Amino acid sequence: MAEETNEVPILSRLRAPEGAVQKKTRFGRGRASGHGKTCGRGQKGQKARQPGRIHKRHFDGGQMPLVQKLPKVGFNNIFAKVVAEVNVRDLDRFDAGSTVDLEALVAAGLIQGRFDVVKLLGNGELDRKLTVQVHRYSKSAKAKIEAAGGTAQVLGEGRVEGGPASE
């Protein structure tokens, strides 16, 4: 019976396998340690010094890095709003008299990913009466919706997650 209890794993008896735990190498602890004086860094030079500054991604051996040599072109506005565009011709998949809002557009697969604003553009024709609720309209899109007997309602702006697509 005593043998059976020893085979049962008990937390107080758990140990790492033999050879799995090794002592950390302690550098700079005298010549007898094998890692004294220069601590395995060799003598002098940039790699021997601290911090050394050679571990940058663009480090090019001391010469001017290519990234810094190339001309800088353009501008990336970090405050720009991400606009998801939908055309009037895409609204034909909705039934007459229905309300087309952000959830309906995402469910239909017309908009995906992250966006701040949805804008309806005027490409194509609309032959049914719809209530459309998006953030922005082009003049021609608004005219086509109203000509078909529908209404165009403006929503407030804010970041929206739309469907499975990534950024």
Backbone as a ProteinNet text record, in pm:
[ID]
protein_1_A
[PRIMARY]
MAEETNEVPILSRLRAPEGAVQKKTRFGRGRASGHGKTCGRGQKGQKARQPGRIHKRHFDGGQMPLVQKLPKVGFNNIFAKVVAEVNVRDLDRFDAGSTVDLEALVAAGLIQGRFDVVKLLGNGELDRKLTVQVHRYSKSAKAKIEAAGGTAQVLGEGRVEGGPASE
[TERTIARY]
80.4	0	84.5	197.9	285.7	339	359.6	411.3	311.5	183.6	81.2	74.1	88.4	78.5	195.8	313.7	428.8	413.3	335.1	316	214.8	131.8	31.4	101	82.9	149.9	87.3	169.9	127.1	209.9	147.6	216.4	342.5	341.1	457.1	576.7	550.6	659.4	703.3	645	681.2	822.1	901.9	1038.5	1062.1	1151.6	1189.1	1270.4	1265.5	1344.9	1494	1568.2	1712.1	1777.4	1856.3	1928.7	1848.3	1720.4	1637.9	1669.7	1707.5	1736.2	1886.9	1934.8	2077.1	2100.6	2216.4	2248.8	2275.1	2232.3	2255.6	2404.2	2461.7	2603	2619.6	2706.3	2729.1	2857	2841.9	2955.4	3018.1	3146.6	3215.6	3234.6	3261.3	3278.8	3419.9	3518	3656.6	3706	3840.7	3902.8	3867.9	3852.5	3825.8	3691.7	3600.2	3467.8	3470.8	3576.4	3582.4	3517.1	3447.6	3383.2	3416.6	3541	3584.3	3638.2	3690.6	3751.7	3663.1	3677.4	3599.4	3463.6	3436.6	3303.9	3255.7	3347.7	3307.3	3282.3	3314.8	3290.8	3417.4	3527.6	3651.9	3711.4	3808.1	3874.9	3835.7	3793.6	3761.2	3662	3642.8	3552.8	3408.8	3328.2	3188.7	3106.7	3135.3	3057.8	3092.1	3209.3	3249.3	3188.9	3144.6	3096.5	2945.6	2900.8	2758.8	2701.8	2596.7	2504.6	2545.1	2644	2690.4	2620	2493.2	2413.2	2435.8	2441.8	2452.3	2333.6	2238.1	2126.3	2003.5	2023	1910.8	1884	1760	1725.4	1795.8	1807.9	1865.5	2015.6	2081.2	2224.2	2301.6	2389.4	2457.4	2608.2	2657.5	2800.4	2869.8	2803.6	2866.7	2851.2	2819.8	2795.5	2651.7	2621.1	2486.4	2384.4	2285.3	2186.3	2107.8	2070.2	1997.8	1869	1801.2	1675.7	1696.5	1809.3	1836.1	1884.6	1939	1988.2	1874.9	1769.1	1660.5	1579.9	1528.5	1448.7	1314.2	1267.7	1137.1	1031.6	929	828.3	690.6	607.4	468	442.3	318.1	271.9	161.5	162.4	58.1	-15.5	-137.2	-216.2	-274.1	-225.3	-272.5	-411.9	-458.6	-591.6	-698	-660.6	-755.8	-859.4	-983	-1089.8	-1092.1	-1114.7	-1124.7	-1267.6	-1281.9	-1414.8	-1444.5	-1555.9	-1603.4	-1702.8	-1682.4	-1765.7	-1863.7	-1987.3	-2091.1	-2157.3	-2184.5	-2249	-2399.3	-2474.1	-2620.1	-2659	-2581.2	-2614.4	-2611.2	-2534.6	-2525.1	-2649.9	-2733.3	-2852.9	-2966.5	-2949.1	-3053.4	-3080.6	-2986.7	-3007.1	-3103.8	-3140.8	-3234.8	-3377.8	-3473.4	-3614	-3669	-3770.6	-3833.5	-3897.9	-3881.2	-3939.8	-3855.3	-3743.6	-3660.1	-3567.8	-3513.7	-3419.5	-3277.8	-3195.1	-3056.4	-2968.2	-2917.9	-2828.6	-2694.6	-2606.9	-2472.9	-2477.8	-2565.8	-2575.9	-2619.9	-2714.4	-2762.8	-2653.1	-2572.5	-2463.5	-2355.2	-2325.2	-2225.5	-2278	-2405.2	-2464.9	-2468	-2486.1	-2489.6	-2349.7	-2247.5	-2109.4	-2062.7	-2135.6	-2096.3	-1983.7	-1973.3	-1863.1	-1799.8	-1665.1	-1590.8	-1479.5	-1427.8	-1312.4	-1349.1	-1244.6	-1265.8	-1287.9	-1379.4	-1400.8	-1461.1	-1441.8	-1499.1	-1630.5	-1637.4	-1748.8	-1789.3	-1920.6	-1970.6	-2026.8	-1978.3	-2027.3	-2095.3	-2212	-2287.3	-2255.7	-2205.4	-2169.9	-2277.9	-2281.8	-2392.6	-2376	-2285.9	-2270.1	-2384.8	-2448.8	-2558.3	-2693.7	-2798.2	-2936.2	-3008.7	-3113.6	-3194.1	-3339	-3407.9	-3545.8	-3644.1	-3603.9	-3693.7	-3682.7	-3788.3	-3795.6	-3725	-3620.4	-3544.1	-3521	-3508.2	-3464.5	-3318	-3230.5	-3086.6	-3029.9	-2955.2	-2894	-2743.4	-2669.2	-2522.8	-2469.2	-2335.7	-2276	-2271.3	-2243.2	-2229.1	-2290.4	-2329.7	-2385.7	-2320.1	-2304	-2269.2	-2400.2	-2389.9	-2511.5	-2594.1	-2526.1	-2599	-2664.8	-2599.2	-2656.9	-2783.1	-2777.5	-2894.3	-3009.5	-2977.8	-3081.2	-3145.6	-3067.2	-3121	-3209.4	-3171.7	-3253.7	-3387.9	-3383.4	-3508.1	-3592.6	-3530.3	-3604.8	-3679.8	-3624	-3689	-3796.7	-3813.4	-3916.2	-3865.9	-3737.3	-3680.9	-3633	-3574.2	-3519.7	-3374.6	-3296	-3154	-3131.4	-3099.5	-3077.3	-2928.4	-2880.6	-2738.6	-2716.2	-2614.2	-2577.5	-2461.6	-2444.6	-2326.4	-2204.7	-2085.2	-1963.6	-1901.3	-1835.8	-1766.6	-1709.6	-1601.2	-1535.4	-1628	-1632.2	-1722.3	-1642.8	-1674.2	-1616.5	-1715.7	-1670.5	-1764.4	-1722.7	-1763.7	-1746	-1608.9	-1582	-1466.3	-1335	-1335.8	-1211	-1118.6	-988.7	-891	-859	-778.1	-747.3	-671.7
-119.6	0	125.8	120.4	236.9	271.8	169.4	194.1	270.7	242	308	457.2	495.1	636.6	716.8	653.5	724.8	754.2	672.2	691.6	801.1	834.4	937.5	1074	1156.5	1287.4	1381.9	1430	1525.4	1651.1	1765.5	1891.7	1910.4	1863.3	1882.5	1797.3	1695	1607.1	1634.7	1735.4	1763.2	1819.5	1770.6	1817.3	1828.6	1918	1930.3	1807.6	1767.6	1652.3	1677.9	1572	1580.6	1657.5	1760.8	1839.4	1953.1	1968.8	2074.3	2210.3	2213.2	2339	2357.3	2468	2496.5	2631.5	2645.2	2771.5	2877.5	3000.9	3112.9	3147.4	3173.4	3211.4	3350.4	3363.4	3492.8	3553.9	3661.6	3728.5	3827.7	3853	3955.3	3917.8	3789.6	3746.8	3691.5	3748	3708.9	3610.7	3597.4	3511.1	3364.6	3321	3179.7	3134.5	3227	3189	3155.2	3196.2	3173.4	3286.4	3375.5	3489.6	3616.5	3629.3	3748.6	3852.4	3959.9	4070.2	4119.5	4069.9	4122.9	4054.9	3955.9	3892.3	3833.4	3778	3712.6	3807.6	3937.9	4035.1	4066.5	4002	4032.7	4162.4	4215.7	4337.1	4456.3	4562.9	4692.1	4677.8	4782.4	4782.2	4810.6	4837	4877.3	4766.8	4642.6	4532.6	4507.6	4555.3	4533.5	4638.5	4748.8	4859.3	4849.4	4920.5	4918.5	5056.3	5077.2	4978	4922.7	4978.2	4917.4	4969	4995.6	5054.8	4992.9	4862	4797.7	4705.4	4707.6	4614.2	4680.9	4793.5	4858.2	4785.2	4782.3	4711.8	4770.8	4902.3	4967.3	4988.9	4934.7	4957	4897.5	4977.7	4939	4942.7	4896.3	4886.7	5019.3	5118.4	5245.8	5347.2	5303.1	5402.3	5450.6	5553.7	5612	5507.8	5475.7	5373.8	5413.4	5314.7	5337.3	5415.1	5385.6	5453.5	5603.5	5643.7	5785.9	5850.1	5769.5	5823.6	5853.2	5772.9	5786.6	5912.8	5975.1	6096.2	6064.4	6157.8	6141.4	6205.5	6128.2	6176.8	6158.9	6258.9	6246	6277.5	6253.4	6286.3	6190	6139.9	6049	6115.9	6157.5	6226.9	6125.1	6127.4	6030.1	6064	6183.8	6224.8	6207.9	6158.7	6142.5	6037.1	6059.8	5964	5857.8	5733.9	5623.3	5620.2	5635.2	5643.7	5515.2	5450.4	5333.3	5383.6	5345	5396.8	5290.4	5334.6	5247.3	5323.9	5256	5320.7	5294.5	5383.3	5371.1	5239.6	5195.6	5070.1	4948.9	4957.4	4845.5	4831.6	4934	4930.9	4849.8	4799.8	4720.6	4589	4541.1	4413.1	4422.4	4544.9	4562	4571.7	4522	4524	4665.7	4692.2	4824.1	4852.7	4975.3	5016.5	4983.3	4916.6	4878.8	4993.7	4982.3	5080.3	5026.3	5104	5064.1	5144.5	5078.2	5145	5071.5	5107.3	5048.1	4896.3	4848.4	4704.9	4629.1	4688.5	4624	4619.2	4724.7	4728.9	4626.7	4612.3	4513.7	4372.1	4348.1	4215.4	4178	4278.5	4252.4	4238.6	4269.9	4258.2	4375.6	4486.6	4603.8	4683.6	4676.9	4743.3	4644.6	4652.9	4561.3	4636.4	4577.5	4634.1	4752.6	4827.2	4945	5068.6	5153.4	5278.7	5378.5	5506.1	5612.3	5660.8	5661.5	5724.4	5635.7	5630.3	5564.6	5672.6	5675.2	5773.8	5702.5	5751.3	5695.3	5777.1	5709.6	5775.3	5750.4	5832.2	5830.8	5744.6	5649.6	5564	5463.9	5457.1	5363.3	5429.5	5347	5395	5321.3	5385.9	5327	5329.1	5214.1	5205.4	5171.1	5179.5	5145.4	5247.4	5254.4	5349.6	5289.8	5358.7	5312.1	5426.9	5391.7	5488	5455.5	5546.8	5522.2	5606.9	5542.4	5611.3	5588.2	5685.1	5679.7	5816.4	5828.3	5951.9	6063.8	6029.1	6131.2	6083.9	6180.8	6154	6245.5	6198	6289.5	6353.8	6465.9	6535.6	6447.1	6377.3	6293.5	6174	6117.8	6004.1	6046.7	6161.7	6210.6	6238.7	6296	6326.7	6198.3	6094.1	5968.2	5897.3	5904.2	5841.8	5913.1	6045.1	6122.5	6112.2	6098.6	6082.2	5949.1	5847.5	5716.5	5713.4	5823.2	5829.6	5795.6	5775.6	5740.1	5861.4	5836.7	5945.6	5916.6	6024.2	6013.5	6078.9	5999.3	6050.6	6048.9	6155.8	6169.3	6121.3	6034.9	5984.5	6066.2	6062.1	6122	6036.1	6097.2	6025.3	5959.5	5845.7	5773.7	5644.4	5594.6	5472.7	5353.7	5271.1	5156.9	5035.1	4918.7	4791.4	4728.4	4698.3	4644.4	4511.8	4403	4272.3	4210	4099.2	4015.6	4064.4	4155.5	4195.3	4267.4	4248.1	4315.9	4452.2	4528.2	4664.3	4666.6
0	0	0	67.1	75	-63.9	-150.3	-284	-369.1	-355.1	-434.1	-403.5	-277.5	-242	-296.7	-314.7	-369.7	-518.4	-589.4	-732.5	-762.7	-666.6	-688.8	-687.1	-792.6	-793.3	-690.4	-601.6	-500	-519.5	-508.2	-536.5	-453	-330.9	-244.7	-287.5	-373.5	-418.1	-561.2	-626.6	-765.2	-772.9	-865.3	-887.4	-1037.8	-1075.6	-1216.1	-1255.6	-1382.6	-1427.3	-1407.8	-1398.1	-1376.5	-1492.1	-1458.5	-1558	-1618.7	-1582	-1639.8	-1579.1	-1453.7	-1386.1	-1378.9	-1437.5	-1435.1	-1369.7	-1306.2	-1242.5	-1347.4	-1320.5	-1409.4	-1407.8	-1525.5	-1532.9	-1475	-1376.5	-1311.1	-1367.1	-1441	-1502.3	-1405.3	-1422.9	-1344.5	-1199.5	-1172	-1033.9	-1011.1	-1081	-1058.9	-1162.3	-1173.2	-1273.9	-1253.9	-1134.4	-1107.2	-1163.6	-1183.9	-1234.2	-1382	-1450.4	-1594.5	-1672	-1603.8	-1668	-1591.5	-1552.9	-1479.8	-1574.9	-1522.7	-1596.7	-1710.2	-1832.9	-1945.2	-1958.7	-1878.4	-1870.3	-2003	-2081.1	-2204.8	-2319.8	-2304.2	-2410.3	-2490.2	-2460.8	-2530.7	-2478.3	-2552.7	-2505.9	-2590.5	-2526.9	-2588.6	-2704.2	-2775.1	-2890.1	-2851.6	-2954.9	-2934.2	-2867.1	-2901.6	-2844.2	-2698.1	-2654.3	-2515.6	-2423.7	-2482.4	-2400.5	-2378.2	-2278	-2244.7	-2272.4	-2349.5	-2404.1	-2540	-2607	-2731	-2855.7	-2850.1	-2957.6	-3096.6	-3105.4	-3236.5	-3260.7	-3171.6	-3184	-3244.7	-3312.9	-3379.7	-3510.6	-3554.5	-3676.8	-3798.4	-3801.1	-3918.3	-3905.8	-3802.7	-3782.7	-3899.8	-3956.9	-4079.9	-4062.8	-3948.2	-3927.8	-3908.3	-3860.2	-3832.4	-3944	-4067.3	-4172.3	-4162.8	-4238	-4233.5	-4278	-4194.3	-4230.6	-4354.9	-4434	-4558.6	-4534.3	-4424.8	-4393.1	-4382	-4326.3	-4310	-4439.2	-4532.4	-4658.9	-4756.2	-4752.2	-4850.1	-4825.4	-4934.1	-4916.8	-4852	-4772.2	-4708.3	-4798.2	-4834	-4926.8	-4865.6	-4881.7	-4842.7	-4697.1	-4658.7	-4524.8	-4488.7	-4365.5	-4319.5	-4204.3	-4229.2	-4128.9	-4030.6	-3906.8	-3808.5	-3755.3	-3786.2	-3739.7	-3848.4	-3966	-4075.3	-4039	-4079.8	-4052.9	-4161.6	-4121.5	-4216.8	-4268.5	-4400.3	-4461	-4536.9	-4501.5	-4575.9	-4680.3	-4805.1	-4913.6	-4962.4	-4987.3	-5041.6	-5155.4	-5265.8	-5379.8	-5378	-5445.6	-5452.8	-5519.6	-5619.2	-5690.4	-5596.7	-5487.1	-5393.5	-5305.6	-5301.9	-5217	-5279	-5402.2	-5468.1	-5396.9	-5314.8	-5245.7	-5129.1	-5087.7	-4976.6	-5029.4	-4949.2	-4988	-4982.8	-5065.1	-5067.7	-4932.2	-4884.4	-4757.1	-4635.8	-4653.2	-4538.8	-4497.9	-4376.4	-4324.4	-4342.3	-4409.3	-4434.4	-4339.1	-4234.2	-4138.6	-4137.4	-4043.3	-4038.4	-4020	-3930.1	-3904	-4029.6	-4105	-4227.4	-4333.1	-4343	-4440.8	-4407.2	-4277.2	-4234	-4260.1	-4227.1	-4247.5	-4395.5	-4482.2	-4626.3	-4685.2	-4606.2	-4653.2	-4736.7	-4732.3	-4811	-4745.4	-4612.5	-4542.9	-4447	-4437.2	-4351.2	-4280.7	-4176.3	-4107	-4019.9	-3981.1	-3896.9	-3982	-3939.7	-4009.8	-3911.8	-3942.3	-3860.3	-3919.5	-4052	-4122.1	-4239.4	-4267	-4387.4	-4478	-4604	-4699.5	-4815.1	-4852.3	-4964.2	-5088.4	-5192	-5317.4	-5421.2	-5525.9	-5620.8	-5743	-5747.2	-5865.2	-5873.8	-5989.9	-6010.8	-5992.9	-6003.1	-5992.1	-5880.2	-5827.7	-5721	-5764.7	-5757.3	-5804.7	-5693.8	-5568.3	-5457.2	-5345.5	-5266.6	-5155.3	-5034	-4986.6	-4871.9	-4774.1	-4646.1	-4545	-4516.9	-4556.1	-4545.6	-4432.7	-4340.6	-4226.6	-4228.7	-4280.8	-4280.6	-4237.5	-4226.8	-4176.5	-4279.2	-4405.9	-4509.1	-4640	-4723.6	-4855.8	-4957.1	-5080.9	-5188.9	-5234.7	-5303.9	-5349	-5441	-5532.8	-5628.2	-5559	-5455.7	-5384	-5310.3	-5246.2	-5171.9	-5268.1	-5383.1	-5483.3	-5536.4	-5559.3	-5611.9	-5510.1	-5381.6	-5277	-5266.8	-5267.1	-5255.1	-5381	-5498.3	-5623.4	-5625.3	-5557.1	-5550.6	-5442.5	-5366.8	-5263.3	-5124.2	-5109.1	-4979.4	-4902.3	-4784	-4703	-4669.3	-4658.2	-4626.3	-4490.5	-4388.3	-4253	-4220.9	-4153.6	-4120.6	-3978.2	-3959.2	-3826.2	-3770	-3637.4	-3574.3	-3602.1	-3600.3	-3635	-3513.8	-3534.3	-3428.7	-3482.9	-3423.6	-3472.7	-3460.3	-3564.5	-3570.8	-3615.3	-3558.8	-3602.3	-3697.7	-3818.3	-3916.3	-3972.5	-3917.3	-3976.8	-3952.7	-4023.1	-3994.1	-4052.2	-4148.5	-4214.5	-4119.1	-4138.7	-4053.8	-4112.8	-4041.7	-4083.4	-4212.9
[MASK]
+++++++++++++++++++++++++++++++++++++++++++++++++++++++++++++++++++++++++++++++++++++++++++++++++++++++++++++++++++++++++++++++++++++++++++++++++++++++++++++++++++++++

